[in-house]
Amino acid sequence: MQPILTPDYSLVIPVYKNSENIKELLPACQGLQQALGKRLEIIFVVDGSPDDSHLQLQTQLPQSGLRAQLISLSRNFGAFSAIREGLLHARGNYTAVMAADLQEPPELILEFFSRLEKDEGDIAFGLRESRKDPFVSKMFSSIFWKIYRRFIQRDIPTGGVDVFAINRKFLNHITSFSEANSSLLALLFWLGGRRIFVPYARQERRLGKSAWTFRKKLTYLLDSIFAFTDAPIRLLLASGILGMGLSILLGIVILIARLLGEVDVPGYTGTMLTVLFFGGLNALGLGLVGNYAWRAYENTKQRPLSIPMLIETFGEPLHSEHAKQ
């Protein structure tokens, strides 16, 4: 019997509300498999999608000729957890992550693998030079990434990162982290290593509606802030020092005015503004410290970041051509 070989390349595709994209996604994957000499495995991770994405993949993969794994999570755990689950099942020497909506050109994956295989770096990022998105979407995206670069990771490109590929060494490092409510992107840049940036133009979404809502973006931004920077605590400390200095200064002014007989009746407005300001500052402080404490507590529970309920494999395994019978 010929020994089964592990694939050289793995491609992880998280799937959530992508039922309309499946009919174009599978041919794109077939093209990648053909270009890589069939040494590619594709790992679809259905992240508790409420539509029929899983059913479509389950039905169409057997006839697709793709060497694939189909992983269905028990519920929606989020993109970071879905990608991490896919990385845990990746067996290739080089592993890439691509969105199911095909807004990033699949040819970008080939460039990633080619440059990683030449040992030009440990991790390859797609450098988004342009994007064919609505104006409002581009505006909010620009604001999001400016905040991200300013407070979380200064090394991240101006337009952000949506697609990447890593070698086996880096994959082992990234999957060893089990942080809850964290940011995969920030972890990748935190790891350091030799980075490759491959420019590309992001395509317009032709089918379906993006599940990357404003609420999810805000949650992702907060997770990144509280997991990778102490900026909120430092801002709170600076506000407290400023408020305390201001109160001391005003106290001295009021005392002098009182001694000089300039104050007849204490001012109600000033008193209320001071009380409200410091009351709000205290509430903000409790909220910030509470967020850090809650996230630290979540990580002490050591719960799994995702729960795969069903794992299926498709396609013929690879065999060595020179193996003995």
C-alpha positions in Angstrom: 0.0 0.0 0.0 1.3 3.5 -0.9 1.7 5.8 2.1 -0.6 8.8 2.2 1.3 12.1 1.9 0.5 15.3 3.7 -0.3 18.2 1.5 2.3 21.0 0.9 -0.3 23.7 1.1 -3.4 24.4 3.2 -6.1 27.0 2.7 -8.5 27.9 5.5 -11.8 29.6 4.5 -14.2 30.7 7.3 -17.8 30.5 6.1 -20.6 32.6 7.6 -23.6 33.8 5.6 -21.9 33.0 2.3 -24.5 30.7 0.7 -24.6 33.0 -2.4 -20.9 32.8 -2.8 -20.5 29.0 -2.8 -21.1 28.6 -6.5 -18.2 30.9 -7.4 -16.0 29.9 -4.4 -15.6 26.2 -5.4 -14.5 26.9 -9.0 -11.9 29.4 -7.6 -10.6 26.7 -5.2 -10.4 24.2 -8.1 -8.3 26.7 -10.0 -5.9 27.0 -7.0 -5.7 23.3 -6.6 -4.9 22.8 -10.3 -2.2 25.6 -10.2 -0.6 24.0 -7.2 -0.3 20.5 -8.7 -3.1 19.1 -6.5 -0.9 19.4 -3.4 -3.4 21.7 -1.8 -6.0 20.9 0.9 -8.8 23.3 1.6 -10.4 23.6 5.0 -13.9 25.1 5.1 -15.0 26.2 8.6 -18.7 26.9 8.9 -19.0 29.2 11.8 -22.6 28.5 12.9 -23.9 30.1 9.7 -27.7 30.5 9.8 -28.1 30.0 6.1 -27.6 26.8 4.0 -23.8 27.3 3.5 -23.0 24.0 5.2 -25.6 22.1 3.2 -24.3 23.5 -0.1 -20.7 22.6 0.7 -21.7 19.2 2.0 -23.6 18.5 -1.2 -21.2 20.0 -3.8 -17.8 19.0 -2.4 -18.0 15.3 -3.2 -18.3 16.2 -7.0 -15.9 19.1 -6.9 -12.7 17.0 -7.0 -11.3 19.1 -4.2 -9.2 17.6 -1.4 -11.1 19.3 1.5 -12.1 19.2 5.1 -15.5 20.6 6.1 -15.8 21.6 9.7 -19.0 22.7 11.3 -18.9 24.6 14.6 -21.6 24.2 17.1 -22.5 27.9 17.0 -21.1 31.3 15.8 -17.9 31.8 17.7 -16.5 34.6 15.5 -14.0 34.9 12.7 -10.9 34.6 14.9 -12.1 31.4 16.5 -13.2 29.9 13.2 -9.9 30.7 11.5 -8.0 29.3 14.5 -10.0 26.0 14.3 -9.1 25.8 10.6 -5.4 26.4 11.4 -5.5 23.6 14.0 -6.5 21.2 11.2 -4.1 22.4 8.6 -1.5 19.9 7.6 0.5 21.7 4.9 3.9 23.3 5.3 2.4 26.6 4.3 -1.1 27.7 5.3 -3.1 30.7 3.9 -6.4 32.2 5.0 -8.9 33.6 2.5 -12.4 35.0 2.8 -15.3 33.2 1.2 -16.7 36.3 -0.6 -13.7 36.3 -3.0 -13.1 40.1 -2.6 -9.4 39.2 -2.4 -8.2 37.7 -5.7 -7.4 33.9 -5.3 -4.2 34.5 -7.3 -2.9 36.3 -4.2 -2.7 32.9 -2.4 -0.4 31.6 -5.1 1.9 34.5 -4.7 1.9 33.9 -0.9 2.9 30.3 -1.2 5.5 31.0 -3.8 7.3 33.6 -1.7 7.1 31.6 1.5 8.4 28.5 -0.2 11.4 30.6 -1.4 12.0 31.4 2.3 11.6 35.1 1.8 9.7 35.4 5.0 7.7 33.7 7.8 4.4 35.4 7.1 2.9 37.0 4.1 0.2 39.7 4.2 -2.0 41.1 1.5 -1.3 44.8 1.2 -4.5 46.4 0.1 -3.7 49.3 -2.3 -7.3 50.0 -3.4 -10.8 48.8 -2.7 -14.0 48.8 -4.8 -16.4 49.4 -1.9 -19.1 52.1 -1.3 -17.8 55.5 -0.1 -19.3 55.1 3.4 -17.8 51.7 3.9 -14.3 53.0 2.8 -14.7 56.0 5.1 -15.5 53.9 8.2 -12.8 51.4 7.3 -10.2 54.2 7.1 -11.2 55.5 10.5 -11.1 52.0 11.9 -7.6 51.3 10.7 -6.3 54.7 11.8 -7.5 54.0 15.3 -6.0 50.5 15.1 -2.6 51.8 14.0 -2.6 54.6 16.5 -3.5 52.6 19.7 -2.9 48.9 18.9 -0.3 48.0 16.2 1.7 50.7 14.4 3.2 48.2 12.0 -0.2 47.3 10.4 -0.6 48.8 6.9 -2.7 51.9 6.4 -5.5 50.0 4.7 -5.5 47.0 7.1 -5.1 43.3 6.4 -7.7 40.8 5.4 -5.7 37.8 4.0 -2.4 36.2 5.0 -0.3 33.1 4.8 2.2 31.6 7.3 4.8 28.8 7.4 4.5 25.8 9.7 6.7 27.3 12.4 4.5 30.4 12.7 1.4 28.3 12.5 2.5 26.3 15.5 3.1 29.5 17.5 -0.2 31.1 16.6 -2.3 28.0 17.4 -0.6 27.7 20.8 -2.3 30.9 21.9 -5.7 30.3 23.6 -6.6 33.8 24.5 -10.3 34.5 24.6 -11.6 37.8 23.2 -8.4 38.5 21.4 -7.4 39.6 17.9 -5.7 37.3 15.4 -4.4 40.1 13.3 -2.7 41.8 16.3 -1.2 38.4 17.4 0.3 37.9 14.0 2.0 41.3 14.1 2.9 40.8 17.8 4.8 37.6 16.8 7.2 39.6 14.7 9.3 37.5 12.3 10.1 38.2 8.7 7.1 39.8 6.9 6.2 39.8 3.3 3.7 42.4 1.9 2.1 41.6 -1.4 0.0 44.4 -3.0 -3.4 43.8 -4.4 -6.7 45.5 -5.3 -9.7 44.5 -3.3 -12.6 43.6 -5.5 -16.2 44.7 -5.2 -18.5 42.2 -3.5 -20.8 40.9 -6.2 -23.0 38.5 -4.3 -24.6 38.5 -0.9 -24.2 41.0 2.0 -21.2 41.3 4.2 -21.6 39.9 7.7 -18.9 42.2 8.9 -21.3 44.7 10.6 -20.5 47.9 12.5 -21.2 46.1 15.8 -18.7 43.3 14.9 -16.1 45.9 13.9 -16.6 47.8 17.2 -16.3 44.5 19.2 -13.2 43.6 17.3 -11.7 47.0 17.9 -12.4 46.8 21.6 -11.1 43.3 21.9 -7.9 44.4 20.2 -7.5 47.5 22.5 -8.1 45.7 25.7 -5.9 42.7 24.7 -2.9 44.6 23.3 -2.6 48.0 24.9 -3.0 49.8 28.2 -3.9 53.1 26.4 -7.3 53.3 28.2 -5.7 52.9 31.6 -3.1 55.5 30.7 -5.8 57.9 29.4 -7.8 57.4 32.6 -4.7 58.1 34.7 -3.9 61.2 32.7 -7.6 62.4 33.1 -7.4 61.7 36.9 -4.1 63.7 37.3 -5.5 66.6 35.2 -8.8 66.6 37.1 -7.0 66.5 40.5 -4.7 69.3 39.4 -7.6 71.4 38.2 -9.5 70.8 41.4 -6.5 71.9 43.5 -6.1 75.0 41.4 -9.8 75.9 41.7 -9.7 75.2 45.4 -6.8 77.7 45.9 -8.7 80.3 43.8 -11.9 79.8 45.8 -10.0 80.0 49.1 -8.2 83.2 48.1 -11.5 84.7 47.0 -13.1 83.7 50.3 -10.4 85.3 52.3 -10.7 88.5 50.3 -14.5 88.5 50.9 -15.3 88.0 47.2 -17.4 84.9 47.8 -20.8 85.6 49.4 -22.7 82.5 48.6 -21.1 79.2 47.3 -22.0 78.6 43.6 -24.5 75.8 43.0 -23.5 75.5 39.3 -19.8 75.0 39.9 -20.5 72.5 42.6 -22.8 70.4 40.4 -20.4 70.5 37.4 -17.5 69.3 39.6 -19.6 66.5 41.1 -20.9 65.4 37.7 -17.4 65.5 36.1 -15.7 63.4 38.7 -18.7 61.1 39.0 -18.5 60.4 35.3 -14.8 60.0 35.5 -15.2 57.4 38.3 -17.8 55.5 36.2 -15.5 55.5 33.2 -12.6 54.2 35.3 -14.7 51.4 36.8 -15.9 50.5 33.2 -12.3 50.4 31.9 -10.9 48.4 34.8 -13.9 46.1 34.8 -13.3 45.3 31.1 -9.7 44.3 31.8 -10.8 42.3 34.8 -13.6 40.5 32.9 -11.3 39.6 30.0 -8.6 38.3 32.4 -11.3 36.3 34.2 -12.5 34.8 30.9 -9.1 33.5 30.1 -8.8 31.8 33.5 -11.7 29.6 32.6 -9.7 27.9 29.8 -12.9 27.2 27.8 -12.3 26.1 24.2 -12.4 29.0 21.7 -14.6 26.9 19.4 -16.4 23.5 19.4 -16.4 21.5 16.1 -19.5 19.4 15.9 -18.9 17.7 12.6 -15.7 17.2 10.6 -15.9 15.6 7.1 -13.2 14.9 4.5 -13.5 14.9 0.8 -11.3 14.0 -2.2 -8.8 11.3 -2.8 -5.7 11.3 -0.5 -2.3 11.9 -2.1 0.0 8.9 -2.5 3.7 8.6 -3.1 4.5 7.7 -6.7 7.7 5.9 -5.7 6.3 3.9 -2.7 6.6 0.2 -2.7 3.5 -1.9 -3.2 
